[in-house]
Amino acid sequence: PSMSSERYFSPALTDPSYTLQDSVSAQEKLVNQIANSVSMSEGKRQELHSAVKSMREKMMSSDIGRVEFHYSPEEKAWKYVQLLTDEGGRMRVMAGEPPTFYHDVRSFMAYFDAKDIEWFAAFCGLAKLIGEGHLGYVIEDFMEKQHAIDSISLWLYSCPFISDEIKMKGYTPAMRKKPQYHPQYVYIMCKGPLRLLYQLCSSPLCSPLRKILSRGRHFKDLVERLDDLAYRPRAKHQQRGGLMMIIMMSRKCRGREE
């Protein structure tokens, strides 16, 4: 977090035209530069180069995180739901459509780790698909991987510090669970997880998903966060539209009447 957002975000995370091949090649080049700049035996150097080659092969064979623009809505839905799981370990490279969702908000994301970036992109991607009329695919894939739904509750309750401030004095991971008030926070929430949650709570077709969501490990945490957001004084937010969306979401999740 002490580094600037420009350094923190590589082109692989911000440039929609940046391909998987570009990302792997850049990482390989960086490791090779490090290997050539430090003093080590030839045997150790060869060992490191072999490890880099192995990593390259694994990354190129990994399909998780790559959602090409030409993929069908059915393929995209599956890819985004898959991003909300731990399948494939951490050998992932975001490529294709996902980076377009955070390209305009990268200055707010200095405290995001790899999983935060993946989940935010997945929330945005799924919300976009539903907005385009592909709710059926999203429901089908969430029903296939039901544990992925709880990621929405978890991230809304425990997300990284969101602001255009690069440095925050005394920041620790424990602060993820504390309420946030920056307008950038409202924007990120409404662009990704809250938009998706609202869509899932608005359609009668999503009744099975809502039941799974309510049985999730972090659902109580979600309700706590929604109550906090919905009943704050409006003066604390600069985005009235975002706050109204949060209020509507809280009422729908709690089953309250208008």
Number of C-alpha atoms within 10 A of each C-alpha: 14 10 10 13 18 12 9 17 16 13 17 21 21 21 16 18 14 17 18 21 14 14 21 19 12 15 14 16 13 12 14 15 11 10 16 11 9 9 10 11 9 9 9 12 16 13 12 15 16 12 12 18 13 11 16 19 12 13 19 15 11 17 17 20 23 21 22 15 12 10 13 10 19 16 13 23 28 19 22 25 22 20 23 24 17 10 11 12 9 12 16 22 22 25 27 21 19 26 25 18 21 22 14 10 16 20 20 20 25 24 24 18 10 13 15 16 18 20 22 23 26 26 26 25 24 27 25 19 19 20 13 10 10 16 22 14 19 23 20 15 18 20 15 12 15 17 15 19 21 19 20 23 24 18 20 22 22 20 20 23 25 25 23 17 15 16 14 12 5 6 12 10 11 9 14 18 17 13 15 17 15 16 19 21 21 23 18 21 22 20 20 24 24 26 23 24 22 19 17 22 20 14 10 9 13 16 14 12 18 17 10 16 24 18 12 20 14 20 20 15 18 24 18 13 19 23 17 14 21 18 12 13 9 13 8 12 17 14 15 14 12 19 23 14 15 24 17 15 23 25 16 16 20 12 10 9 6 6
